[in-house]
Amino acid sequence: MTENIHRQATVVGKAARTRLNGHEPLVIWLTGLSGAGKSTIANLLEERLHEWGMHTYLLDGDNVRAGLNGDLGFGDADRRENVRRVAHAATLMVDAGLVVVVSLISPFAADRELARGLVGDGEFCEVFVDAPLPVAEARDPKGLYRKARRGELKNFTGIDSPYERPRNPDVHVDTSVLSAGEAADAILAWLPVTAGKPG
């Protein structure tokens, strides 16, 4: 199928877009259980980066599933395809010179490594937004854990579908002890100066 596809050369490339933007592109990939605080932290991150004058885009799991990935379910194969599509979308945005914040459960380590491998060295930051299952379940902002416990929601990560904890994330934030703002600060402190961080 792909033998008839030939990449089209473009005049304006990643380096030119990066120069125009005034900062290096980057993927900040937030992974963790539902209710861990990924979306809240991702929004704070993008807001702060925007204030710094950086060109950003936020890819949130629920928003992506409402459109681009609306045809996917929640079995293992569909979860992997969900991550694959988001990873490729993020790669296109990195090519555009953006800082892309991804907020996605992305439960499988191999899929997160695939996402990292699509961009260049130093262009990917894996953030483990860690909340113990009882803490995430107690928050349950969308009522999903309750549905999963009642058997109304199948293949729910942490209940009847596995979550593979990152072994060596670039940043590890425990939201059972850190506020969303403190977690965002910890991630921002990791950013290389070349990505646009003031100072």
SULJO-V935955 format. One record per residue. N is the residue number from 0. RES is the residue in one small letter. PHI is phi in degrees with one decimal (NA if undefined). Layout:
n:N res:RES phi:PHI
n:N res:RES phi:PHI
This chain:
n:0 res:m phi:NA
n:1 res:t phi:-82.5
n:2 res:e phi:-67.4
n:3 res:n phi:-97.2
n:4 res:i phi:-103.8
n:5 res:h phi:-127.0
n:6 res:r phi:-62.3
n:7 res:q phi:-89.5
n:8 res:a phi:-71.1
n:9 res:t phi:-119.0
n:10 res:v phi:-75.8
n:11 res:v phi:-91.5
n:12 res:g phi:-112.1
n:13 res:k phi:-58.6
n:14 res:a phi:-62.1
n:15 res:a phi:-67.3
n:16 res:r phi:-65.7
n:17 res:t phi:-63.3
n:18 res:r phi:-59.9
n:19 res:l phi:-64.3
n:20 res:n phi:-73.2
n:21 res:g phi:83.0
n:22 res:h phi:-156.4
n:23 res:e phi:-75.4
n:24 res:p phi:-77.3
n:25 res:l phi:-163.6
n:26 res:v phi:-108.6
n:27 res:i phi:-108.2
n:28 res:w phi:-104.3
n:29 res:l phi:-94.3
n:30 res:t phi:-124.1
n:31 res:g phi:162.4
n:32 res:l phi:-65.0
n:33 res:s phi:-59.3
n:34 res:g phi:88.3
n:35 res:a phi:-74.0
n:36 res:g phi:115.5
n:37 res:k phi:-58.3
n:38 res:s phi:-64.5
n:39 res:t phi:-62.5
n:40 res:i phi:-65.6
n:41 res:a phi:-60.1
n:42 res:n phi:-64.7
n:43 res:l phi:-63.4
n:44 res:l phi:-60.6
n:45 res:e phi:-63.7
n:46 res:e phi:-59.6
n:47 res:r phi:-66.7
n:48 res:l phi:-62.5
n:49 res:h phi:-62.3
n:50 res:e phi:-62.4
n:51 res:w phi:-77.8
n:52 res:g phi:86.1
n:53 res:m phi:-92.7
n:54 res:h phi:-87.4
n:55 res:t phi:-130.2
n:56 res:y phi:-152.1
n:57 res:l phi:-108.1
n:58 res:l phi:-106.4
n:59 res:d phi:-97.7
n:60 res:g phi:-54.6
n:61 res:d phi:-65.6
n:62 res:n phi:-65.2
n:63 res:v phi:-67.1
n:64 res:r phi:-70.2
n:65 res:a phi:-79.6
n:66 res:g phi:-137.1
n:67 res:l phi:-50.0
n:68 res:n phi:-110.5
n:69 res:g phi:-65.4
n:70 res:d phi:-89.5
n:71 res:l phi:-99.8
n:72 res:g phi:-96.9
n:73 res:f phi:-125.4
n:74 res:g phi:-70.6
n:75 res:d phi:-56.4
n:76 res:a phi:-64.2
n:77 res:d phi:-69.8
n:78 res:r phi:-63.4
n:79 res:r phi:-64.5
n:80 res:e phi:-66.8
n:81 res:n phi:-58.3
n:82 res:v phi:-66.5
n:83 res:r phi:-59.6
n:84 res:r phi:-65.2
n:85 res:v phi:-63.7
n:86 res:a phi:-61.4
n:87 res:h phi:-69.5
n:88 res:a phi:-62.9
n:89 res:a phi:-63.2
n:90 res:t phi:-63.1
n:91 res:l phi:-61.6
n:92 res:m phi:-70.6
n:93 res:v phi:-64.2
n:94 res:d phi:-62.1
n:95 res:a phi:-80.0
n:96 res:g phi:90.2
n:97 res:l phi:-91.2
n:98 res:v phi:-96.2
n:99 res:v phi:-106.4
n:100 res:v phi:-101.7
n:101 res:v phi:-110.9
n:102 res:s phi:-119.3
n:103 res:l phi:-151.6
n:104 res:i phi:-51.3
n:105 res:s phi:37.7
n:106 res:p phi:-73.3
n:107 res:f phi:-106.8
n:108 res:a phi:-58.8
n:109 res:a phi:-62.2
n:110 res:d phi:-70.9
n:111 res:r phi:-67.5
n:112 res:e phi:-68.1
n:113 res:l phi:-59.1
n:114 res:a phi:-60.5
n:115 res:r phi:-61.9
n:116 res:g phi:-71.1
n:117 res:l phi:-81.4
n:118 res:v phi:-115.7
n:119 res:g phi:-76.2
n:120 res:d phi:-57.8
n:121 res:g phi:80.1
n:122 res:e phi:-107.0
n:123 res:f phi:-140.2
n:124 res:c phi:-124.2
n:125 res:e phi:-86.5
n:126 res:v phi:-113.9
n:127 res:f phi:-90.4
n:128 res:v phi:-88.2
n:129 res:d phi:-98.6
n:130 res:a phi:-140.8
n:131 res:p phi:-54.4
n:132 res:l phi:-49.8
n:133 res:p phi:-60.5
n:134 res:v phi:-71.0
n:135 res:a phi:-61.3
n:136 res:e phi:-70.1
n:137 res:a phi:-66.8
n:138 res:r phi:-70.0
n:139 res:d phi:35.7
n:140 res:p phi:-62.5
n:141 res:k phi:-105.4
n:142 res:g phi:72.3
n:143 res:l phi:-77.0
n:144 res:y phi:-63.6
n:145 res:r phi:-60.7
n:146 res:k phi:-64.1
n:147 res:a phi:-64.2
n:148 res:r phi:-65.3
n:149 res:r phi:-84.7
n:150 res:g phi:82.6
n:151 res:e phi:-87.1
n:152 res:l phi:-134.2
n:153 res:k phi:-90.8
n:154 res:n phi:57.6
n:155 res:f phi:-94.4
n:156 res:t phi:-58.3
n:157 res:g phi:96.3
n:158 res:i phi:-109.2
n:159 res:d phi:-123.6
n:160 res:s phi:-137.8
n:161 res:p phi:-75.9
n:162 res:y phi:-126.8
n:163 res:e phi:-93.6
n:164 res:r phi:-63.5
n:165 res:p phi:-59.9
n:166 res:r phi:-85.3
n:167 res:n phi:-138.3
n:168 res:p phi:-67.1
n:169 res:d phi:-67.0
n:170 res:v phi:-136.9
n:171 res:h phi:-122.7
n:172 res:v phi:-119.4
n:173 res:d phi:-98.8
n:174 res:t phi:-82.1
n:175 res:s phi:-81.7
n:176 res:v phi:-124.2
n:177 res:l phi:-107.3
n:178 res:s phi:-73.8
n:179 res:a phi:-59.6
n:180 res:g phi:-64.2
n:181 res:e phi:-66.8
n:182 res:a phi:-65.4
n:183 res:a phi:-61.6
n:184 res:d phi:-61.3
n:185 res:a phi:-64.9
n:186 res:i phi:-69.7
n:187 res:l phi:-63.1
n:188 res:a phi:-66.3
n:189 res:w phi:-72.7
n:190 res:l phi:-56.3
n:191 res:p phi:-68.1
n:192 res:v phi:-57.0
n:193 res:t phi:-65.1
n:194 res:a phi:-80.0
n:195 res:g phi:117.3
n:196 res:k phi:-64.1
n:197 res:p phi:-59.3
n:198 res:g phi:90.9
